């Protein structure tokens, strides 16, 4: 089992621990892989990568994206360089576009990452567009 929806204190109002603390607890509990998925940002990425390296944990890069106008949420887990670039594009759009629509933005920039979501409509739209998706439990 791999924790795929972990938020650090870089997720305001969601997380309370530093990436370093999160990695230390993960190592203590026997995890060898871990995803950091802060909400609408990658601010904790470099401390997370550094902590993973120190603890011997394989990092999974990702972020949880939220929709501006609805309660839709999706966790995007990077698979490769293209996925990282696309995740950065999505996060930039999320912060700069008042009309950001998670459904259409993910479909447009989905190459190179996996999408986890509880939103049935988003799940079906992404799947129909060929995006790698999974129904997430307990996001």
N, C-alpha and C positions, 0 to 999 in steps of 0.2 A: 504494500500500500504506500502511496506517495501523497503527501499533502499538496493539493493543487490550488487551494484558495486561501492563502495566508496573507494577512495584511499587517504591515508594520505601523509604527507611529507616523509614517509619511502619509497614511490614509486618515485624514482628519475625521474625528468622530467615529472611526471604525477600529483602528488599531492602537495599541498602547506600548508595544515593545519595539526595541531597536532591531534592525536586521541581525546584528551581532548576537543579541539575546535570543532571538528566534532560532538562529543556527545552532547555538549552544544547546538549547532545549531539544531541538530536533536530533542532534547527535546523541544526546543523553538518552533519548527514547529509541535510538537505534535506526534512525532514518539515514539513508545514504543519498537520497535525492530529495529536493525540496523546491517548490515554486513560491516566488514572492509575487503577489498580485495586488499591489496597492491600487486604490481607487483613482482612476483618471490620471495616473502619473507614473513616472519611472524614477522619481527622486531618490529612492532608496537603492537603486540598482547597483551602484558601485560599492557602497558599504556591504550590500548583500553578497556580491561576487567575491569581495575580499574575505568576508566571514566564511563563506562556503569553502574557499580555498584553504583557509586556516584549519577548518574543521574536517576537511576531507569529504565534503558533501558536493554532489553534482548539482549545480544550480539549474533551475528551469526559469527562464525569463518570461514575464508576462505582466498583464495589468487587467484590472476589472474596469470596463467602460460602462458609463451610465448614459442614458438618453436624457436630453434636456427637457423634453415635454411629457415623458411618461415615466413609469417606474421600471422600464426595461433595463436589464443589466446583462452583461456578457463578460466572461473571463476569456481573454485571448492569450494563449500560450505559444510562444515563439518556437518554431521548428528549425529555422535557418536564418541567414543574413537578410534575405528578402522579407521574411516575416518580421524581423526586427525593424527594418525600414518602414514596412507598412504599419506596424503598431505605432511607431513614432508619428507617422502621418495622421493616423486616427486620433491619437492623443492631441496633436496640434489642432486638428479640426474641431475636436471636442471643446477645446479652450477658446478657440477663435471664432467659431460659427454659432451664433445665437439660435440658429434653426437646425443645428446638428441632429440628424436622424440616424440612430444607431443601426437600424435595419439596412438602410441603403448604403451607409458608410462602410459597414462591415462587408457587405457583398462586393462593393467597389474595391476595397483594399484587403482582401482576405488571403491572398497567396502567402504561404509560408508560415501560417499559424493555425492552431486548432481553437475552435470556439466552444466554450461550455456555457450553457444557458438554461434557465428554468422557464423562460418565456417561450411558450409553444409556437406562437406566431413567428418569432425570430428564428427558432429552430427549423421550422418548415421552410421559411424563405431562404435561409442560408443553405439548407440541404438541397433545395431545388436549384440553387445557383452553383452547386458543386463545391461549396465550402465544407471543410472537414469540421463536423459538429458532433457534440455529445450532449445529451440531456444531463444536466448536473443535479445532483441531490445535495440539498443543504447549502447552497451558495450563500 
